[in-house]
Amino acid sequence: MANIKKGDLVQVISGPSHGKQGKVIEVLVEKNKVIVEGINFVTKHVKVGQTQRGTKTGGIETHEAPIHISNVAVVDPKSKKPTRVGFREEVVEKDGVKKKVRVRYAKKSGEKL
């Protein structure tokens, strides 16, 4: 089970954007990277072209670049501070069948599993 998922609120813990928080837009599992909303902007030069309607496209665009997963930490929803993620097994009953499910939770500092 992944520590960071799409939609999580994360904080950058190292690099030029250190201390900034944002929501995860996309997780690139193969590359161990995440794209965070509003963080790590890069400029991209796009070649000028035309659409079928005749409008011009291209120019200089800015968009978010990936950040390595080790440089971000999940934010605890209660304290709004970066924290580590733990997993616990909970019994969920669905249609009369009990099943063990691993559930993510934000650990407090110093807390053990």
N, C-alpha and C positions, 0 to 999 in steps of 0.2 A: 504494500500500500504506500502511496506517495505521501511525502511530508507536505508538499506544496501543490495545490490544485488551482485550476482556473476559477477566478472569482474571489480568491483569498486576498485579504489585506496584508501586505508585506512591507517591511522596512528594509532599506538598503543599509547593510552594516559595514561595508568597505567600498572604497573607490571614490570617484569624484562626486557622486550623488549621495554620499554618506549622510544618513539621518533622515532622508526623505521617505515618505510613505506613499503607497499607491496600490491599486487593485491589479491582480494578475490578469492579463488579457489572454495569454496563450502560454502553454508549457511545451517546450521542445524536448521531449523525453530522450531522443537519440543523442542530442548534443548536451544534455544536462543544463539547459538554459531556460530562462523565463523572460517574457516580455511584459513589462510593468507599465501601466497607464501613466503618462505624464513624466516618465523618468528615462534618462539616457537617450535624449533626442539626437539624431544625426541628420545631416542634410544630404539629399540625394538629387543629383542633376538628371532630369528626365528629358529625353530627346523630344523636340517639338514634332507634333503630328496633327492629323485632323481626324475628327470623327465623321460619321456619315452625314451628320447635319451640317457639317462645315465649321464647327467650332474648333478653336485651336486648343491643343493639350500640350503639356510639358512645362518646363521651367524648373525652378528649384523648389523641392518639397522637403518637409521635415516629417520624420516619423520615429517611433521608438525602436531602438535596437535591443537585441537580447542581452541579458545579464546572466552570469553564471549563478546557478542555484546556491552555491556556497557563499555568495555575497549578499544574500537576502535572508531574512528571518520572518516567520509568521508573527503577526501582531496579536497579542492577547486581547479579546474583545472587551474584557472588563477593565484592565489597567491601561490599555492603549500603548503598551510597551512591547518590544520584541521579546519573543519567548521561544522555547523549544517545544517540539510536538511529541506527545506520547500516544500510545495505543493501549486500549483496554478492551477486554472481551466482555460483551454484554449479551444477555439472552433476550432474543426478540421472538415474540409469539405472533405468527402470521397464519391465519386460517387454521388455528388449532395446533400448529406444528411449531415446536420450540427449536430455535436455531441460534448458534453462537455466531456473533458478528463482531469484527474488529472495528472499533470506533476511534477516530482521532480526537484528541483534546489538547488544549494549551496547558502546558505545565507551568506551575509557579516556580520561581527560582528556589532551588534547594529541595524541591519535591522529588520523591522517588516513586518508581512505578509500583 
